[in-house]
Amino acid sequence: MSSLFADTTSPQIARASRACDACRLRKTRCDVNADVNQTKNICTRCQRLQLQCTFELTVGRRGPKRKRRQDDAPSDPSPIRSGSSVVPSISLIPSGTFQQDTFRTDSICSRPLFRTMVNDFLTYIYPLIPVVHRPSFCFALNEDRDNDNDDFLGLIIAICAIVVALLPSKYESYCSLDTSLVSSRAEVLDRCYDCLIALRGPEFFEKIGFSKWAASYLMCIAFFQVGKHNRARMIEVESMQLGRLLNLHRTDEYQELDCIETQLRRKGFWLLFYGHVHSEVQNFRKEKLSFLNHATIETMNLKALMPLEIEDEQIFKHEIVASPPSEVNMTTGFIIHSRIFWQAIEDPRDNTRTECLCCRNRSAAVQVAHLERRLRDLKYALDDAPMPFRQYALPSDDAAAHTFSHSQLATIRVNIHVTHLWLQSMLLDQLDLLTSPEQHWHEREDISTQLLHVLHNTSQADIEPNGLHLVYKVRDVAVGLLACPYEAPDPSAKRAQEYVRAFTDILARVDASETVNTANLQSWIDTGRQNV
């Protein structure tokens, strides 16, 4: 795959001396040849798409950055400051001119490696964690915006961390590109987080934005992937608080946002919503805080919070270019995945929300009826999914999703189906506590069969970007089989043993964790109890 930051300014026939804003963002040829100051002129592409042909974006100076002479060196070579805090080992040169090949990210790794990591994020991880608007993000990075914008710098440092955490198979090649990179992935994450903390001055939380939320969210996921669960918990609380302050859950607060920011915040809401559903179906210790509560959910319009089913390249600040209705894209997969989580706790088609949590808690029969309805609806939730996202989609069907690669499609597909089957297994676990394992055992067997089919038909390379979240979901399904209510020589007991053996083989292949999983255990020390 060619670099996403490749130079697209090769000579073209009848090309404009300066491209319009829409063509610059898309990195396509612009054919405006007249004076750009004459507003009546419009390029062919903008005319065809009925876009406003503008020339408002700042044009950067062409050519390499000027090398600083020795007599240009700043009199104070101390580390840069953000507020009153000091960023260690990052050299920022005043007056806006930077030394060639000198960047504020050099304390993490070399710039060529950093670009490689960002490309890997956009290629492998973005389909699952879409926390950037691709065109404007790439434009900002090509402009080296991180040299003078702390929020953007924090975002790309967090992106570096999530790539190192989620793609362990690539880490050896990263080290070969930059021999100064530390040998431990966890050390890289520590270094990234130290840089983020150093960027925080006294006024850091006085001005918040989506980039600060995204950096916090990515670091939470990254630390979870390397087994630092307690640190991940604390950073997750910060990301949830930022999400609440940004009102990601309130559609009425989206009124004054531009099109790009609105789409980003909608996606950010659902990423936090996943964590809320996890806590609903799995957090039985109740030691984790939640982004939402039931009273808040009762007042929310989840349907209105769904992102638009279009790609980033069709979204501009003040307008949106609609796509053909039949086109399948990465956002389609994100929406399907989000609806599965939504359907696990309530019926998206029921606007009345008559099932009160307190009523269910007071009556086991009401709770059983609720769980059985959720299980039944969730089971058939993907019946209307586009063909490329079906369990039984064949490689030949992937051509329908021409806006992204086969590998990206496979990564999204396995994420959707593992989540779909895992949520059903979690509902069965709750039902078993209120009824009996025998009552729903055939459904547990069916879930295991489908999950094995999905995993055996997905390559390791396409599974890896899903990280340990997928691994733990598979493990949760396998653990449910250990409570088999039948004994040998019953065929159900034999099948359960075969399923567990098959899942064990798969987990041995896909589990890249370097520490023992303590996500659901008390792994912290309460110093007040040490001497009791």
Secondary structure as UniProt FT lines:
FT   TURN            4..5
FT   TURN            13..14
FT   HELIX           21..26
FT   TURN            36..37
FT   TURN            39..40
FT   HELIX           44..49
FT   HELIX           70..72
FT   STRAND          81..82
FT   TURN            83..84
FT   STRAND          85..86
FT   TURN            88..89
FT   HELIX           94..96
FT   TURN            100..101
FT   HELIX           104..107
FT   HELIX           111..120
FT   HELIX           121..125
FT   TURN            126..128
FT   HELIX           134..142
FT   TURN            143..144
FT   HELIX           145..147
FT   HELIX           150..166
FT   HELIX           168..170
FT   HELIX           171..177
FT   TURN            179..180
FT   HELIX           185..198
FT   TURN            202..203
FT   HELIX           204..206
FT   HELIX           210..225
FT   TURN            226..227
FT   HELIX           229..245
FT   TURN            246..249
FT   HELIX           251..254
FT   TURN            255..256
FT   HELIX           259..282
FT   TURN            284..285
FT   HELIX           294..298
FT   HELIX           303..305
FT   HELIX           312..314
FT   TURN            325..326
FT   HELIX           330..345
FT   TURN            348..349
FT   HELIX           357..362
FT   HELIX           364..379
FT   TURN            380..384
FT   HELIX           387..389
FT   TURN            391..392
FT   HELIX           395..400
FT   TURN            402..403
FT   HELIX           406..434
FT   HELIX           437..440
FT   HELIX           441..456
FT   HELIX           460..463
FT   HELIX           464..466
FT   HELIX           467..481
FT   TURN            482..483
FT   TURN            488..489
FT   HELIX           491..510
FT   TURN            519..520
FT   HELIX           527..529
FT   TURN            530..531
//
